[in-house]
Amino acid sequence: MIACADSPVLVADVGGTNLNLALLAPEGDRFRLLHKARFSTQEERTLLDPIRSFLEANTAVRPTQACFSGAGPVLDRRIHLTNAPWDIDGPALERDLHMPVHLVNDFIALSCGVVQLDLTDPSQVTPLPHGDGSLPVADPHGLALVVGAGTGLGVGFIIRTPQGPRAFPSEGGHIGLPVFDEDSLALWKHLQKGLPGPPGAEMAVSGMGLALLFRFLLDSHRAPWTPAASAILALPNTDQPAAISAQAATDAACARAMALFVDLYARVCADLCAVFMPTGGLFLAGGIASKNTSHFLGGRFMARFERNYRAHLDLLTRSTPVFLVHDYDLSLYGAAYAPDCAPNGVP
């Protein structure tokens, strides 16, 4: 484990929207949260400045090691953030902070956190009932798949080995955008314009994707152009997704956008399940699912998830345990476990 028995750990989760910092204390084989703070990724120029502010505000705790996760691949101990204008430089941070620094991909951290979840604790996860009402049990030895829509769309997976669980990142968020009806076909054609290749799933199944879906539905007259819709489009791009989801219960255009978003999310997960066959469970992580649980618990997600073109794929998705992850701090805890959970050489 990254920390000594009595040594606090400094961890960070750097996404395209939020930059979360925390100090964790080892407590047996787990960690206890001491302090945490949130910053805006887009408003910061580097990771060092918010870290200094955070440590100065918590001088009673002296971490000796750090693990930082970021939304991008780790190359030469640097993370080029996918949706932010700056990088995370591991060696430079080690020099400035005077402590060892470990860097991991954000979905490595999130996947390492999933390993620690108690699947019987409703405050941590909610199992999604299948169309027949069943709740398949996750195989503790099986592969687990983590799919998370936030600012972007991330995909990671966990395998169980004699040496313990091992987490791996992937570029699964960039698989092709699913097409399953007239609306999704029209969306595919709309998003493909100007691209050198077919549109990827992240273009629709993400925060930025939800805003694109909303505008597409309005411009194509598939959703009514309401006063609320006009007000949402007047907001900064980064604020539109939260406004759309917040008004889905009261505005027809927002409701249509969320419905299409859930359908697309479900089909992305079904396609990924055909590749990974996650008998250990499919975990819906990321901010959008955790903040919009009603849209996933109502049956729409599972209905679309279980509807495939071959009977054996229906059997696969119907037997896959699906969990909504609630703990927004999961990636912070996962970062502390990452040096043990992520094998050497895996970004």
N, C-alpha and C positions, 0 to 999 in steps of 0.2 A: 504494500500500500504506500501511497505517496508520503504519508505523514508518519512521524514517530509517534509513540503511544501518547505523549503529552504535548505534541506540537500542532498548533492550529495551521490550517491550510487556507491560502488565499485562492479563490476561484472566480472565474469570469465566464459569462455566456454572452458573446457578442453577436447579435443578430442584425438584420438590416434596419430594424426600427429601434429596438431597445438594447441597451448595454447593462447587464445585471452583474453586480459584484457581491461577493459574500465572503465571510470568514466562518469556517467550519472547524469544529473541534472533534477529534476522534473520540468515540464513545463505544468501547467494545469493538465489534466488527462493523459499526455504522458511524455516521457523523451527526453531530448536533449543530444546528444553525445558531451562530452567535450574533452576527450582524449582517445586514444586507442593504443594498441601495440600488436604485435604478437611475440610469442616465439615458439621454437620447444619443443614439449612435450617429445620427446625421449632424448633430450639433457639436460633436467632439471632433478634434483634429487628430488625436492619437489616443491610444489606450492608456498611456502613461499619466496624462493629466487627471482623468477621473480616478485612477488608482491612487494617486497621491492625495487627492481630496478625501477619498474614502478612508485611507489609512490615517490621515491626520485627524479625522473625526472619530477614530477608534484606536487611540494610542495605547490603550490598556492591553490590547491584543497584539502580539508580535508573531506573525507567521514566519515560518522558516522555509517554506516551499510554496510553489504556486502551480496551478494548472488552468490554462485559459483555452476556452473553446470558441471557435469562430465559424461563421457561415462561409466556408470556402475550403479548398484543399490545402493540406500542409505540405509545403515544398521547401526543402533546405531550412527547416525550422522557421518558416514564415508562413503566414496565412494571408493570401490576397482575398479580402472580403468581397463576396459576390455582389452585395447590394449596399456597399458603403464606399466612400471616397478615400479610404486609407487602409493600410495593411497592419498586421500584427507581427512584429519583429522579435522573435524569441531571444536571440543573443543580446540585442540592445536592451530588452527589458531585464534580462539577468544582470547586465552591468548597472543599470539604473536602480534596480530594486535590491541588489546584493543578495539574491537568493536564487536557487535553481528554479527554472521555469519550464514547464512541460506544455506543449501545444497539441491540441487535437481538433479535428473537425467537429462541428457542433452536433452532428448526428452520431458521432462516436460517443460524445458525452451523454446525449439523450438516451442512446441505446444502453449505455452502462447504467444509467439511472433506472431504466425499465427493468433491468435484472433485479434491482432491489425492491421492486413493488410487491406489496402484499395484495394478491388478487382477490382476497376475501374482504378487504377493507374498502367500503363504499366511498370513503373520503379520498381514496387514491385512484380508484378505477370504477367504471360502471360497465358491466358486460352488456352488449347489445343483443337482445333476443332475436333469433332468426324468425323467418316468416311463419314457421310452424310453432313458434313459442319456445323452441329448445335453446339451451345454453351449453354448447359443447365445452368440455373441460380441456384446458390447455395441458399439453404433454410437457412435463418439466424437463424432459430430455430433448424436446423438439426444437427446431429452428423457430425463432421469433422474429417477426417483421415489424418495423417501426416506420410509420408514414406520418409526416407532419406538415400541414399547411400553415404557414405563418406569412411573413413577408415574402418568402419563396416557398418551394415545396421540397422537403428533404425526405430521403429514404435511407434507412440503415437496417442491418440485420444482425442477429445474435445467434451463435452456435454454441452448443455445450460440448466441452472437451473434458478429458480426465483431469486437466490442469485448471478447470474452472471455465466460466463463460467467457467468450471472446466476441467483441463487437467489431463490426466492419461498416465502413461507409459505402455509398454507391452513388451513381449518377441517375438513379431511378426516377428522380423528379423530372427528368428531361426525356422520358419516354414519350411516344407520340400521343397527341391529344385524342382521347377516345371519340368515336362517332357512333351514335346509336339511334338517332332519330332526326327529324327534319331540322329542329333547332340546333342540335350539335353539329350537323353537317353544314348548315349555314354559318355557324360560328367558326368552324374549321376553315371554310373558304374565306371568311372575313379576316381571320388572323393570319392566314397564309400569304396575303398580299404583301409583296415587298420582301418576303423572306427568301433566302437561298435554298431552303428546304422546308419540309412540313413543320407545322407548329408543334411545340412540345406541351406536355401536360401542365407545366408550371405557369404557362401563359394564361391559364384559366383557373387552375386549382392552387390559389395562393391569394394573399391580400391584394396584390396588384392585379391578379387575375379576376377577382371578384369585381373590382372597379371596371375592368375591361368588359366583363360580362354585362354589367349594368348598362354601360354606354351602348354596347351592341344591341341589347334588347330594346332600348329606347330608339336608337337610330333606325332599326329595322322594323319598327312599329309592332314588335312582338309584346311589348309592355307599354302601358299608357304613360304619357309624359305628364306627370302630376306636379303640383307645386313643390312637393317634397323632393321629387327628382331634380327639379331645377335648383333647389337649395343645396342638394348634395353635390351636384356638378360644379357649384360655385366654390366648394371647399378645396383646399390643397389636396393633391392626389393622395398623399399619405393618410389623410383623414377620411377619405371617402369609404373605404371598406367598413370601418367601424360604424359609420353612419348608416350604411346600407343594412347591415345586420341588425342594428338597433331599431330600425323602423320597418323591419320585415313583417311585423304583426299588424301594422296599421296602414302600410302603403302598398298598393298593388304592384308597382314596379320593383320595389325592394323585395317583396315576397317572391316574385317570379325569378329574380336574380339569385336569391338564396336557394330556391328549389333547383334551378339548373346547376348551381355550384355543387349542391349535395349529390345530384345525379352524376356529375363528372367525377367528383371525389370517389364515389362508390365504384365507378367503372375503372378508374386508375388503380384502386386497391384490388379489384378483381383480376385485372391484368397482371399485377405484381404477384398476386397469390398463385397464379398459374406458373410463374417462374420459380418462386421461392418455396411454395407448398408449406406454409408456416403452421405446422401442427402445434408449435409452442405459443401460438396466438398472433393475431394482427392487432397492433396497438396504434390507435389514432391519437397522436400527440400534437404538439404545436398549438398556438394560441387560438386559432379559429374554431377548432372542434371543442376545446375546453370552454370557450366563452359562448358557444351556441349549441349547448347540449340538446335543447328541445328539437332542433332541426335534424338531429341524428337519432334521437330516441323515438321519433314518431312513426318509424317504419319505412320511410321513404328510402333512406340509405340502404337498408338491408334488402329491400325489394329490388333495387337496381343492382346491388352487389351480387345477388343470387341468380340473376337472369343472364344466362350465357348461351352461346350458340350450340354447345354440345352438352349432352346429358352428364358426362363424367366431370365436366367443369362445374355444372350445377352441384353435383355431389361434393366436389372439393370446397366450393365456397360455403355450402350449407353446413359442412363439418368443421369449418374454421372458426375457432373462438375469436371474437372481436371485442375489444375493450376500448372505451373512451378513457383517456388519461386526464386526470383532474389537476395533479400537482404541477403548478406552473414553475416551481423551483426544481423540478426533477433534473434539468440539465446542469444545475449548479452542484447538486449532490453527485450526479454522474461524472462531472469533471474531476471530482476528488477520487473517484474509483477508477478513472480512465487509465492511469499507468498500469494497473493490474489487469483491467478488462480488455484493453486494446493491445494486441501483440506488437512486439517491436517491429518497426518499419511500416506500420499501417498508419496513414495520416488521419 
